[in-house]
Amino acid sequence: MNDAGALILYGGGVLLGGIAVARRDDSFRDGLSRALEQAVLILPRLIFALIAASFIVRLIPTDLIVEYLGAEAGIKGIVIGSLAGLVVPSGPAVAFAVAASFALEGASVPALVAFLTAWSVFAAHRVFIFELPLLGARFVRLRMLSVIPLPLIAGAIAMLVTSG
Amino acid sequence: MVTDDRQSGYWPDLIKNSFGKSFWLFVGVAAAMAAVGYIVLGQDAFTDVIVRDRGLLADLLPRVAGAQILAGFAWVLLPRDRMSTFMKSNRGKRGLVLAAAAGAITPGGPASAFPFLAILAGSGADRGILVTYITSWALLGAQRIIVWDIPLMGIEFSIFRLLLSIPLPIIAGLLARRLA
């Protein structure tokens, strides 16, 4: 990672940690405790998701990824990226591991943007675990209809910007 | 799921959850893919993938740890209940912009965003606001970007995706108002 990213992550942590200390209540301890909880929940799965994704992507022939998601693929890459994002029925560990592997194999920026946008707004597991039980089927239907165009819009903007 | 009560048995439960069924599913899929990779690609390619994974993880783990600490403090410091009161009292286009802003700064994963959405829905916020809020949380959520986007995709790509996604939750909210 370049320095700007490290600065945001570590600098931001130090800054917010300082604010938490200055509050002189349990904020600092609670913040660290929550960070530890989340790390315990995420890390074991993330490690194996990365290993699985790296083998899966290596098993898919590179020229296939470049053909369907590479810069040459253009609008087709955006559509296929969106569809791929739609069918990842899992949390961010898997979605981002797959996206990072796609990127290494030569997928274009617009295709990656479309993929992550589609996964973010549709994420099937979230719909079943949280949205349907808490908000009901009518709301889920309305929301789905409202977000359908977003991956394509995001991919198209990315393509316009990156093609200069 | 993360709760605020910490009775005894809390941490053991958390660890049990972390190494629960879905963890073993990940391990199983990784082992199966590694086996298929070894058979199909041969030993050299297999070793190459493992070496690359080791490098990637060594690079990634400190960043993920830093990201979790940052996200943990943000979770503690943000006034979540005040955000809800604020959004209920604003309608129209302004309401959509506020909902998008609230979604972007809501700390925590789906376990905190969806219950908040349900509270908003129960308190009479319109469909456009609800759709904008949850879409913004999904696309622009600072926590997601800090914990996942930046460590795995790099800062340049993350900021690029964030900037071009800013109008999307409002578009979804306007569509929802039209469809509702």
HADDOCK unambig.tbl for C-alpha pairs under 7 A between the chains (distance, minus, plus):
assign (segid A and resid 1 and name CA) (segid B and resid 154 and name CA) 6.23 0.50 0.50
assign (segid A and resid 5 and name CA) (segid B and resid 150 and name CA) 6.71 0.50 0.50
assign (segid A and resid 5 and name CA) (segid B and resid 155 and name CA) 5.35 0.50 0.50
assign (segid A and resid 9 and name CA) (segid B and resid 66 and name CA) 5.87 0.50 0.50
assign (segid A and resid 9 and name CA) (segid B and resid 67 and name CA) 5.69 0.50 0.50
assign (segid A and resid 9 and name CA) (segid B and resid 70 and name CA) 6.75 0.50 0.50
assign (segid A and resid 10 and name CA) (segid B and resid 66 and name CA) 5.83 0.50 0.50
assign (segid A and resid 12 and name CA) (segid B and resid 70 and name CA) 6.21 0.50 0.50
assign (segid A and resid 13 and name CA) (segid B and resid 66 and name CA) 6.91 0.50 0.50
assign (segid A and resid 13 and name CA) (segid B and resid 69 and name CA) 6.05 0.50 0.50
assign (segid A and resid 13 and name CA) (segid B and resid 70 and name CA) 4.16 0.50 0.50
assign (segid A and resid 16 and name CA) (segid B and resid 70 and name CA) 6.95 0.50 0.50
assign (segid A and resid 16 and name CA) (segid B and resid 73 and name CA) 5.94 0.50 0.50
assign (segid A and resid 16 and name CA) (segid B and resid 74 and name CA) 6.89 0.50 0.50
assign (segid A and resid 17 and name CA) (segid B and resid 73 and name CA) 6.23 0.50 0.50
assign (segid A and resid 27 and name CA) (segid B and resid 76 and name CA) 6.08 0.50 0.50
assign (segid A and resid 30 and name CA) (segid B and resid 76 and name CA) 6.84 0.50 0.50
assign (segid A and resid 31 and name CA) (segid B and resid 72 and name CA) 4.49 0.50 0.50
assign (segid A and resid 31 and name CA) (segid B and resid 73 and name CA) 4.36 0.50 0.50
assign (segid A and resid 31 and name CA) (segid B and resid 76 and name CA) 5.68 0.50 0.50
assign (segid A and resid 32 and name CA) (segid B and resid 69 and name CA) 6.16 0.50 0.50
assign (segid A and resid 32 and name CA) (segid B and resid 72 and name CA) 6.14 0.50 0.50
assign (segid A and resid 32 and name CA) (segid B and resid 73 and name CA) 6.97 0.50 0.50
assign (segid A and resid 34 and name CA) (segid B and resid 72 and name CA) 5.25 0.50 0.50
assign (segid A and resid 35 and name CA) (segid B and resid 68 and name CA) 4.85 0.50 0.50
assign (segid A and resid 35 and name CA) (segid B and resid 69 and name CA) 4.92 0.50 0.50
assign (segid A and resid 35 and name CA) (segid B and resid 71 and name CA) 6.92 0.50 0.50
assign (segid A and resid 35 and name CA) (segid B and resid 72 and name CA) 4.62 0.50 0.50
assign (segid A and resid 38 and name CA) (segid B and resid 68 and name CA) 6.85 0.50 0.50
assign (segid A and resid 39 and name CA) (segid B and resid 65 and name CA) 6.93 0.50 0.50
assign (segid A and resid 39 and name CA) (segid B and resid 68 and name CA) 6.49 0.50 0.50
assign (segid A and resid 40 and name CA) (segid B and resid 15 and name CA) 6.81 0.50 0.50
assign (segid A and resid 40 and name CA) (segid B and resid 18 and name CA) 6.37 0.50 0.50
assign (segid A and resid 41 and name CA) (segid B and resid 18 and name CA) 4.68 0.50 0.50
assign (segid A and resid 45 and name CA) (segid B and resid 23 and name CA) 5.52 0.50 0.50
assign (segid A and resid 45 and name CA) (segid B and resid 26 and name CA) 6.33 0.50 0.50
assign (segid A and resid 48 and name CA) (segid B and resid 26 and name CA) 5.73 0.50 0.50
assign (segid A and resid 48 and name CA) (segid B and resid 27 and name CA) 5.68 0.50 0.50
assign (segid A and resid 48 and name CA) (segid B and resid 30 and name CA) 5.88 0.50 0.50
assign (segid A and resid 49 and name CA) (segid B and resid 26 and name CA) 6.05 0.50 0.50
assign (segid A and resid 49 and name CA) (segid B and resid 30 and name CA) 6.88 0.50 0.50
assign (segid A and resid 51 and name CA) (segid B and resid 30 and name CA) 5.81 0.50 0.50
assign (segid A and resid 51 and name CA) (segid B and resid 53 and name CA) 6.46 0.50 0.50
assign (segid A and resid 52 and name CA) (segid B and resid 29 and name CA) 6.26 0.50 0.50
assign (segid A and resid 52 and name CA) (segid B and resid 30 and name CA) 4.00 0.50 0.50
assign (segid A and resid 52 and name CA) (segid B and resid 33 and name CA) 5.90 0.50 0.50
assign (segid A and resid 54 and name CA) (segid B and resid 49 and name CA) 6.93 0.50 0.50
assign (segid A and resid 55 and name CA) (segid B and resid 33 and name CA) 5.84 0.50 0.50
assign (segid A and resid 55 and name CA) (segid B and resid 34 and name CA) 6.11 0.50 0.50
assign (segid A and resid 55 and name CA) (segid B and resid 37 and name CA) 6.16 0.50 0.50
assign (segid A and resid 55 and name CA) (segid B and resid 49 and name CA) 6.98 0.50 0.50
assign (segid A and resid 56 and name CA) (segid B and resid 33 and name CA) 6.40 0.50 0.50
assign (segid A and resid 59 and name CA) (segid B and resid 37 and name CA) 6.56 0.50 0.50
assign (segid A and resid 96 and name CA) (segid B and resid 148 and name CA) 6.88 0.50 0.50
assign (segid A and resid 96 and name CA) (segid B and resid 152 and name CA) 6.67 0.50 0.50
assign (segid A and resid 100 and name CA) (segid B and resid 152 and name CA) 6.12 0.50 0.50
assign (segid A and resid 100 and name CA) (segid B and resid 153 and name CA) 5.98 0.50 0.50
assign (segid A and resid 113 and name CA) (segid B and resid 161 and name CA) 6.39 0.50 0.50
assign (segid A and resid 117 and name CA) (segid B and resid 139 and name CA) 6.73 0.50 0.50
assign (segid A and resid 120 and name CA) (segid B and resid 138 and name CA) 5.33 0.50 0.50
assign (segid A and resid 120 and name CA) (segid B and resid 139 and name CA) 6.01 0.50 0.50
assign (segid A and resid 121 and name CA) (segid B and resid 135 and name CA) 6.25 0.50 0.50
assign (segid A and resid 121 and name CA) (segid B and resid 138 and name CA) 5.98 0.50 0.50
assign (segid A and resid 130 and name CA) (segid B and resid 114 and name CA) 6.30 0.50 0.50
assign (segid A and resid 131 and name CA) (segid B and resid 114 and name CA) 6.59 0.50 0.50
assign (segid A and resid 134 and name CA) (segid B and resid 118 and name CA) 6.11 0.50 0.50
assign (segid A and resid 135 and name CA) (segid B and resid 118 and name CA) 6.06 0.50 0.50
assign (segid A and resid 142 and name CA) (segid B and resid 176 and name CA) 6.47 0.50 0.50
assign (segid A and resid 143 and name CA) (segid B and resid 131 and name CA) 5.93 0.50 0.50
assign (segid A and resid 143 and name CA) (segid B and resid 176 and name CA) 6.73 0.50 0.50
assign (segid A and resid 146 and name CA) (segid B and resid 172 and name CA) 4.99 0.50 0.50
assign (segid A and resid 146 and name CA) (segid B and resid 175 and name CA) 5.35 0.50 0.50
assign (segid A and resid 146 and name CA) (segid B and resid 176 and name CA) 5.30 0.50 0.50
assign (segid A and resid 147 and name CA) (segid B and resid 172 and name CA) 5.45 0.50 0.50
assign (segid A and resid 150 and name CA) (segid B and resid 168 and name CA) 6.36 0.50 0.50
assign (segid A and resid 154 and name CA) (segid B and resid 164 and name CA) 6.66 0.50 0.50
assign (segid A and resid 154 and name CA) (segid B and resid 165 and name CA) 6.47 0.50 0.50
assign (segid A and resid 157 and name CA) (segid B and resid 164 and name CA) 6.89 0.50 0.50
